[in-house]
Amino acid sequence: MKFILPKSQLLELVSLIQNVIPTAQKASAPILANVLVEAFNDEIVLTATDLTMGIRCYTPAKVLSEGSTTLPARRFFQLVKELPDVNVEISTSKEHNTDIHAGASDFRLNGLSPSAFPSLPDLADAVCLKLEERLLKEILFRTAFAVSREDTRYVLTGLLLRIADGKATFLGTDGKRLAKIESTFAVDPELKGSYILPIRSVETILRALKERSNLDSLYLLPDKVAVEAERSILITKLLTGEYPQLDQVIPKKSDSLISLHREELISLLRQVSLFTTETSNSVRFIFTPGELTLTVNTMDIGEGTVNMPVNFTKEKLEIAFNPNFFLDILQHSRDESVNLGLTDSYNPGIITDSSNGLFVIMPLRLNE
């Protein structure tokens, strides 16, 4: 095998596969710590898998001799990053010793035979949905932030994709906040199913997706989901278990609907959050006619008060939220203003925008 391609193209490929590669210590077999490198039909294909998630990506190249090998993935990635920004020539012997030449740099990496490298799952029987790459990236970005990172709540470490009634709904939660987006792409009304995507896979998909508007494919199998984007395909096993029925925790209506200027509130929350700690992370939201006041008082740090005009017209209402959770929600909305629905000091707040976004944030105990 022998091929030539610009370093920038090679670096883009190896960057995409990094989140999939297990460390040598965690790999269940030595071959899994390697990346499969294939050269044929004037293309270079890199494949990596940890048997839970797999990714294949490809790019055009000048292929002088077709073939394949596997290379130690992390060392290969680190080497590519340090190479000069010129064309890279890679050639592999029958013994799977790979020479890498770039400018005045010459290296040899010892690889393993690709015969033992596992194949990625077959998608021939999968249901395929076509959608805009930009749209999928936006939906995942606006929901994945709310997914739990705590392993003790296993099923909540995944993003739920629920398909029913001709709609695809994406939902993530950690029990303290919730993000829900109903997609606008077309789904067969007969198709029904629930799929829990591991957050690590979702984050890898987000890195692979571009901002273009190309039509790409979402493949659905009972135990796997795959996303095919431009020059890459990622396949992941799904989490098993029952995702909680969260529709009941989403308030059906609110007594007050308040319009909030998003950027102004982000600025104020960043200010008052400087006066919170991990153990004292509560900010009091005080709504009075025409005004929202944010107050914080932390014994070890000090206190602060900020305010902004709002369209609140009812009697005074006080509620406490974690400012960082509220900031997360605001930063994953795109609108100039969002709507905050409140009932009282003890029930969740519901935040909506014009882009099918629905976010729920649980209140904290009001400290007198």
N, C-alpha and C positions, 0 to 999 in steps of 0.2 A: 504494500500500500504506500502511495506517495501522493501528496497534494500540496497546493500552495493557496493561501488566502490571506487577506489583510488581518492584522492583529485585532482591529476593532470588531470585525465580524466574529472572530474566534472568541474574543472576550465576551461579547454579547451572549453567545451560546453557553459558555461555561458558567456565566453569571446566573443564567436561568436554572441550571441544574443543581446549584449548591444546596438549596434547602431540602433536597431529596436524599442527598448522600449521607449515609450513616457514618459515624466515625469508625475507625478500624476496630476499636474496642467494643462498639455496640453492634457491629455488623454480624449477622447470624452466620455468614459465610464470607471468606476473604474477598470473593469476587464482587460482593455488594459494595465494597469500599472503592471500587473502580468504576470508571465511566466507559461505556462501550463507544468506540469511535469507528464509524463506517464511512467509506468513500466509494461512491458509485454514481454513474449518470450525472457527472459534474455537480455533485452535491456532497456535502459533509453532513452526517447525521450523528448526533450525540444522544445517548440514551442512559438514563440513570434510574435506579429503583431501590427501595428498601423493603420491597414486597408488600408494603401498605400503600405506597404512593409511587407512581412511576411517571417519568416525563421523557418525551422524545422531541428534539428540536433540530432544525436543519437549516442550511444556508448554501447558496451557490459557491463553488470553489473551482479552481483549476485542478482537476484530478488527472494525474499523470499515470497512476497505476491503481486499479481498484483493489479493495481488500478491507480488512477490519482487524481491530485489536482492542484490548482494554488497558486503561492506564490508571494509576492511583489518582483518584479524582481530586482530592484536596491539594495534593502537591502539584498536580498539573494546573489547577486553577491559580495557585499562588505564583507559579512560574510564568503563566501567560500574562498575569497582571504586571510582572516586572520586565517583560520583554520590551525592546524598543518598538516604537510605533511604526513598523514597516511590515512588509509581507513576511509571513511565517511559512517556512517549508517543513513539513512533517513527513517522515518516511519510516516504515516499520519493516523489520526483517522477519524471516520465517520463524525465528525464535521469540518473536514479540518484544524485541528490543527496539525502542522508538527513538530516532534521532530528531531533534528539534533545532532548527536553524533560523535565526532572525538577526540580520545585520552582522555584527561581529560576535554574536552570542551563539554558542553551540552546546547542546546538552543531550544526554541520553537517559531516557527513563525505561526502566524494566517493567514490562506489563505482564498480563496473564492472557492465556488463550481465551477467545470469546466463546468457545464451545460450551462453557459452563454458565454463561451469562443468561439469566432468566428472561423469557419472552414477556412482553407486556400483554395484558389480557386482550382477548378478541372482542371486538365491539359489533360483530356482525348482527347479533340479535338485539342490539340496544335500540330504544326509541330515540329518535334524533329530533331535536328542536333547533330551528334556525333563528338566530337573533343577532342584533348588532353588537359587535365587540364593545363599542363604547358604552352601550346600555348595560351590558352585563357588568362591566367594570364599575360603573356608577352604582349599581344596585349592591354589589358586594362591598364596595367602599362604605356605603351608608348603613350597612347592617352588621358587618363583621366586628366593628369596634365594640359592640355590646356583648359579644360572646365571652363566656367565662374562660379564664385562664387557669382556674383551679382544678387540678386533677380529681379532687374529691367529689366534684359534681360532674361526673364523667359525661353524661349525655348533654350537659349544657356547654361542654367544650366544643360543640359543633354548631354549625349554622343550619337551620331547618329550611329545606325547600319543600313546600307543600303545593301539589298540583291538584286542582279540583275545579269543576264548573267553568272550564275554559280559562282559568287564571293560574298564574304561578306566583306564589307568595313566599318571600324570603323573610326569615325571622331569627333574631339572635337575642339572647338575654343572659345575664349573670345573676338574676334574681333581684338586682337593685335598679337596673334600667333595662329597657326593652326597645328594640328597633324593628320595625316591620315595614316592608315595602311590597306593594302589589305591583307586579310588572305589567307593562302594556304590550308585551309581545304576544303573538297569537299562539294559543295552545288548543289542541284537539279537545273538544268538550267531553269526549269519552275517556280521556286519559285521567287517571287518578293515581296518586301515590305520595308518600312522604319519604324524604331522603335527608339524612343528617350528615353534612359534610364536615370533616374535622377542620378545626380552625387553621392548623398548619397547612393543610391543602388549599384552603381558601386564600391564605396569604401568598402562597406560591402562585396560584392562579392570577391574583392581582398583579404580581410582578411580571407575569408573562403577557398579560393583556395590554394592548396599546390604547391610544386615544382615538384611533381611527373609527370609521363607521362601516367597516367591512362586515359582511354577513359571516358569522361563524356558527359552530355547532356545539350543542350541549347534548351529550349522550347519556341516557338513563338506563340502568340495569337494576335489578332488585338489590344487589349488594355493592354496586359501584356507580360512580358518576365520572364522566370524562368531559373535558372542555378542549375543543380544538380551536386554537387561535391562529393568527398568521404565523406560519413556520414553526408551530409547536403544538403538541397535544399532551395534556396531563390527565392521568387516570388515577383515581383514588378510591380505596375501599371506604365504605360508609361506616359510621358509628352504629352500633346496635343498641337497641333499647327504645323505650317509649318517651318521646318528647312531651313535656307537660302540656296540658290543655290551658293555654295562656289567654285565650279569648275572654275568659271570665275575669281576668285581672285587669283587662283594658276597660276603662270607664266607658259606658255606653253614651253618657251625656254629662255635661258639666253645667254647673249653675252660673259660672262666669267664663267668658271667652275673651281673653286679653291679647291684643296685638302687641308684639314686642319687636323693636328694631334690633335685628340680629347683631350687627357689628357693634352697636353701642352697648348692648348687654354683654357681649364677649369682653369688651374693654373693661367694663365695671366688674365683672366676675373675676377677671385676671387680677385686678387690683385687690379685691377683698380676699381672694384665695391666698394671697401672700401672708395673711394673718391666721391661716389655719394650719393644723398639723395632722399627722396620720391618726392621732387619737382624738383630735378635736377638729373635725372637718365639716362643721355645720355653719351655714350662712342663713340668716333669717330674711325672708322675703316679706316685706310689709306693704300691702296694697291699700292705698287710700284713694279717694276720688281724684283722678288725674295724675297719680304719682305712684311709682314703685321705689321703695327705699330698701337697700341691702345693708344689713348690719352684721358685724362679726366682732366677737369679744373672746380672746383667748388669753388665759391667765399668764402664760409664759411669754407671750409676744406683745399683745396690746389689743387695740380695737380700731375699727374703721367703719365709716358710714358713707355710702354713695347713693345717688338717686337719679331717676330719669322719668320723663313724662310718659304716661300710658293712658289708654282709653278705658280705665276702670271707673265705674260709676256707682258701685254698691257700697255697703258698709265695710268698714275696715276688716281686712283679712290677713292673717299671718300664717306663714308656713315655712318650714326649714328644709333646705336641700343641700346635698353635697355639691359644692360649686364645680368640682372637677368633672363630675358626672353630667352636670348641666352644660358645662363647656363642651364636653365630648359631643353631645347632641347638637348643639348650635354649630359646631365646626363640621358636622356631617350633613348640614342642610345647605342649600344653595340660594335660598330666597333672601330678599332684602329684609323681610319681616316674617316672623313665625307666629302662630297662634298658640297660646297657653290656656288650656282648659282646666279650671279648678272648681272643686265643690266645697271643700273645707280644709282644715289644717291637718287632717289625718288620712285623707284618701290620695291616691296617686295623682300627679299632674300629668296631663297628656298634651304633647306638643305635636302640631301638624304643620305641614307646608303645602305648597301648591304642586309638588312633584310626587304625589302619592306617598309621601313620608309620614309615618306615624311613630312617635316615640313616647315611651312611658317612663317616668322617673318616680321612684318611691320617696315619700317624705321622711324626714328625720324627726326625732322627738324635739319639741320646742323646749328649750332650756329657759327657765325663768331668770 
